[in-house]
Amino acid sequence: MTVLRQRMIEDMQLRGLSERTQDAYVRAVRKMAEHYGRSPDQISEEELRQYLLYLRNEKHVSSSLFVVTLCGLKFLYERTLHRHWPTFKLPRMTREKKLPLVLSREEVRRILSCLRKPRYRACLGTIYACGLRISEGARLQVGDIDSTRMMVQVRQSKGSKDRSVPLPGSTLAGLRAYWRTHRHAIWLFPTRTPKGIPLAKATEPIGVKSVQRAFEAALRESGVTKAATVHTLRHSYATHLLEEGLDLRMIQEYLGHQSPRTTSVYTHVTQRVNKRAGVAINRLMADL
């Protein structure tokens, strides 16, 4: 690791940025350095400007990737290298506002039923049943399960916030059954260990990428043609709760959203709500 990269990482740690954000910013800086074949501290403002134009006009990167790249480069040059270039004051691309992809309840069950290995079935089932992000589900600990209150404690999630979410009885039963296969003292979903070493001796939780690959394989086998990801389970959880009449404010709390506007997007994708709206609109317009 170069001295500059180490310094940037330390600066991000001091700013309290999450590990995921740190990785994204470092990756953005590395890609620009590879583009020019030089260390970032040897790249001029004009070269940085041309690189941003290249991403925008030739690579046609998504607005979200462009924003992350711009933020990563801005952090390096302004916070670590103390170069306050006018380029960073130019208007940035706004994030695209797309409705989330949602699976029906039947589609969720079809996908989960195609998971062959117990660790993935237990992990992905919990992610859906509790509306978790993939990293939150993979890193669940035994102590996070409160079977007395039937709640799951999600620790230091996005924004370094803790939250509690309801734990369905069927999910608790599944977690207990899976935990009895390894009895790890800390992790609910320990990572695979070398042959001959029991899972109870694992030093890390299950990897996020392995959970993603398991979901992708199950999706293909299920015959569901939607371009779903593990995060789609979280969107589906929120939508299904809303369809069942749960208050939007409660769903916001369970998802850990800071703003109710973030949660309100699910009102646009709920089938039952849209159906009721359609009936009301048709009734209103019937005599036109």
C-alpha positions in Angstrom: 0.0 0.0 0.0 1.4 3.4 -1.0 1.9 6.1 1.6 -0.7 8.3 -0.2 -3.4 5.6 -0.1 -2.7 4.9 3.6 -2.9 8.6 4.4 -6.3 8.9 2.6 -7.6 5.8 4.4 -6.6 7.3 7.7 -8.2 10.6 6.8 -11.5 8.8 6.0 -11.3 6.9 9.2 -10.9 10.2 11.1 -13.9 11.5 9.3 -15.9 8.5 10.4 -16.7 7.2 6.9 -17.9 3.6 6.7 -15.7 0.8 5.4 -17.9 0.5 2.3 -17.6 4.2 1.5 -13.8 4.0 2.1 -13.5 1.1 -0.4 -15.6 3.0 -3.0 -13.5 6.2 -2.7 -10.2 4.2 -2.8 -11.4 2.4 -5.9 -12.4 5.6 -7.6 -8.9 7.1 -7.0 -7.2 3.9 -8.2 -9.2 3.8 -11.5 -8.1 7.4 -12.3 -4.5 6.6 -11.4 -4.6 3.5 -13.7 -6.2 5.6 -16.5 -3.2 8.0 -16.5 -0.5 5.5 -15.3 0.6 7.9 -12.6 0.2 8.5 -8.9 -2.8 10.7 -8.2 -0.6 13.4 -6.6 1.1 13.8 -9.9 -2.2 14.5 -11.8 -3.1 18.1 -12.6 -6.5 19.7 -12.3 -7.0 19.8 -16.0 -6.3 16.1 -16.3 -8.8 15.4 -13.5 -11.3 17.5 -15.4 -10.7 15.6 -18.6 -11.1 12.3 -16.8 -14.5 13.4 -15.4 -15.5 14.4 -18.9 -14.3 11.0 -20.2 -16.5 9.2 -17.7 -19.4 11.3 -18.6 -19.2 11.5 -22.4 -17.3 8.4 -23.4 -17.8 5.8 -20.8 -21.4 6.9 -20.1 -21.2 5.8 -16.5 -24.3 5.8 -14.4 -25.1 9.0 -12.4 -24.6 7.1 -9.1 -21.1 5.9 -10.1 -20.2 9.4 -11.3 -21.2 10.9 -8.0 -19.2 8.3 -6.0 -16.2 8.9 -8.2 -16.4 12.7 -7.9 -16.8 12.4 -4.1 -13.8 10.0 -3.8 -11.6 12.3 -5.9 -12.8 15.4 -4.0 -12.0 13.8 -0.7 -8.4 12.9 -1.8 -7.5 16.3 -3.3 -9.3 18.5 -0.8 -9.0 16.5 2.5 -5.7 14.6 2.0 -3.7 16.7 -0.5 -5.3 20.1 0.5 -5.9 21.1 -3.2 -9.1 23.1 -3.5 -9.6 23.0 -7.2 -12.4 25.0 -8.9 -13.4 21.9 -10.8 -14.9 20.4 -7.7 -17.3 23.4 -7.5 -18.9 22.6 -10.9 -22.5 21.1 -10.7 -22.5 17.4 -10.4 -24.8 14.9 -12.0 -27.9 14.2 -9.9 -28.7 10.6 -9.0 -31.2 8.9 -11.1 -34.5 8.4 -9.3 -35.7 4.9 -10.2 -38.4 2.8 -8.6 -37.0 -0.2 -6.8 -37.5 -3.6 -8.3 -39.8 -5.7 -6.2 -40.5 -9.5 -6.1 -43.9 -10.9 -5.4 -44.3 -13.0 -2.3 -44.5 -16.1 -4.5 -41.3 -15.2 -6.4 -39.5 -14.7 -3.1 -40.5 -18.1 -1.9 -39.6 -19.7 -5.2 -36.1 -18.3 -5.1 -35.5 -19.2 -1.4 -36.7 -22.7 -2.0 -33.9 -23.2 -4.6 -31.2 -22.5 -2.1 -29.6 -25.9 -1.4 -27.1 -25.2 1.3 -28.5 -24.5 4.8 -26.1 -21.6 5.5 -27.4 -19.6 2.5 -31.0 -20.6 3.0 -30.8 -19.4 6.6 -28.9 -16.2 5.8 -31.0 -15.1 2.8 -34.2 -16.1 4.6 -33.3 -13.9 7.5 -32.3 -11.0 5.2 -35.8 -11.1 3.6 -37.7 -11.8 6.9 -36.0 -8.9 8.7 -35.5 -6.4 5.8 -31.7 -6.4 6.2 -28.9 -5.2 3.9 -26.7 -8.1 2.8 -23.8 -7.0 5.0 -26.1 -6.7 8.0 -27.4 -10.2 7.4 -24.0 -11.8 6.8 -22.5 -10.3 10.0 -25.4 -11.1 12.4 -24.1 -12.4 15.8 -25.7 -14.8 18.2 -26.1 -12.0 20.7 -28.1 -10.0 18.3 -31.1 -12.3 18.5 -33.5 -11.4 21.3 -35.8 -14.4 21.5 -37.6 -13.0 24.5 -38.7 -9.8 22.7 -38.7 -11.5 19.3 -36.4 -8.8 17.9 -33.1 -8.6 16.0 -30.6 -6.0 17.0 -28.9 -4.6 13.9 -25.6 -3.0 15.1 -23.7 -0.2 13.4 -25.5 -0.4 10.1 -25.5 2.3 7.4 -24.7 5.7 9.0 -23.2 3.9 12.1 -26.7 3.5 13.6 -28.2 0.7 15.6 -31.8 -0.4 15.1 -34.2 -3.2 16.1 -36.4 -5.2 13.8 -39.1 -7.8 14.5 -38.1 -11.4 14.3 -40.7 -13.8 12.9 -41.2 -17.0 14.8 -40.5 -19.2 11.8 -37.2 -17.3 11.2 -36.2 -17.8 14.8 -36.9 -21.6 14.4 -34.8 -21.7 11.3 -31.9 -19.8 12.9 -31.9 -22.1 15.9 -31.9 -25.2 13.6 -29.0 -23.9 11.6 -27.0 -22.7 14.6 -27.2 -26.2 16.1 -25.2 -27.5 13.1 -22.1 -25.4 14.0 -22.7 -23.8 17.5 -20.4 -20.9 16.9 -20.0 -18.7 19.9 -20.2 -15.5 18.0 -21.4 -15.7 14.4 -24.8 -16.9 13.2 -23.4 -17.5 9.8 -19.7 -18.4 10.1 -17.6 -18.6 7.0 -16.5 -22.0 5.6 -13.4 -23.4 7.2 -10.6 -25.7 5.8 -11.4 -29.4 5.7 -11.1 -30.9 9.2 -11.7 -27.6 11.1 -15.2 -27.3 12.5 -17.3 -24.2 11.7 -17.3 -23.4 15.4 -13.6 -22.4 15.0 -14.3 -20.0 12.1 -12.7 -16.5 12.7 -14.9 -14.6 10.2 -18.6 -14.4 9.2 -19.8 -15.6 5.9 -18.6 -13.6 2.9 -21.0 -11.1 1.2 -19.8 -12.2 -2.3 -20.6 -15.9 -1.5 -24.1 -14.9 -0.4 -24.6 -12.9 -3.6 -23.4 -15.9 -5.8 -25.8 -18.2 -3.9 -28.7 -15.9 -4.6 -27.8 -15.5 -8.2 -27.7 -19.3 -8.7 -31.1 -19.7 -6.9 -32.6 -16.9 -9.0 -31.5 -18.7 -12.3 -32.9 -22.0 -11.0 -36.2 -20.5 -9.9 -37.2 -19.3 -13.3 -37.9 -15.8 -12.1 -36.8 -13.5 -14.9 -36.6 -10.2 -13.0 -33.1 -8.7 -12.6 -33.2 -9.2 -8.9 -30.3 -9.0 -6.4 -30.0 -9.7 -2.7 -31.0 -6.1 -2.0 -34.3 -6.8 -3.9 -35.3 -8.9 -0.9 -35.1 -5.8 1.3 -37.2 -3.8 -1.2 -39.7 -6.7 -1.3 -39.9 -6.9 2.5 -40.8 -3.2 2.7 -43.4 -3.4 -0.1 -45.0 -6.5 1.4 -45.3 -4.9 4.8 -46.9 -1.8 3.3 -49.4 -4.0 1.4 -50.3 -5.6 4.7 -51.2 -2.2 6.0 -48.2 -1.5 8.2 -47.6 2.2 9.0 -45.0 3.8 6.8 -43.3 5.3 9.8 -42.7 1.9 11.3 -41.3 0.5 8.0 -38.9 3.5 8.0 -37.7 2.5 11.5 -37.3 -1.1 10.5 -35.3 -0.3 7.4 -33.2 2.3 9.2 -34.0 5.1 6.8 -33.1 8.6 8.0 -35.8 10.3 5.9 -39.4 9.2 5.4 -39.0 10.3 1.8 -36.7 7.4 1.2 -39.3 4.9 2.5 -42.2 6.6 0.7 -40.9 5.3 -2.6 -42.5 1.9 -1.8 -46.0 3.5 -2.1 -45.4 3.6 -5.8 -44.7 -0.1 -6.2 -47.3 -1.8 -3.9 -49.7 -3.8 -6.0 -52.6 -3.6 -3.5 -52.3 0.1 -3.0 -52.1 0.7 -6.8 -55.1 -1.6 -7.4 -57.2 0.3 -4.8 -56.1 3.6 -6.4 -57.1 2.2 -9.8 -60.6 1.2 -8.6 -61.1 4.7 -7.0 -59.9 6.5 -10.2 -62.2 4.4 -12.4 -65.1 5.0 -10.1 -64.4 8.8 -10.1 -64.2 8.9 -13.9 -67.0 6.5 -14.7 -69.4 9.2 -15.8 -67.1 11.2 -18.0 
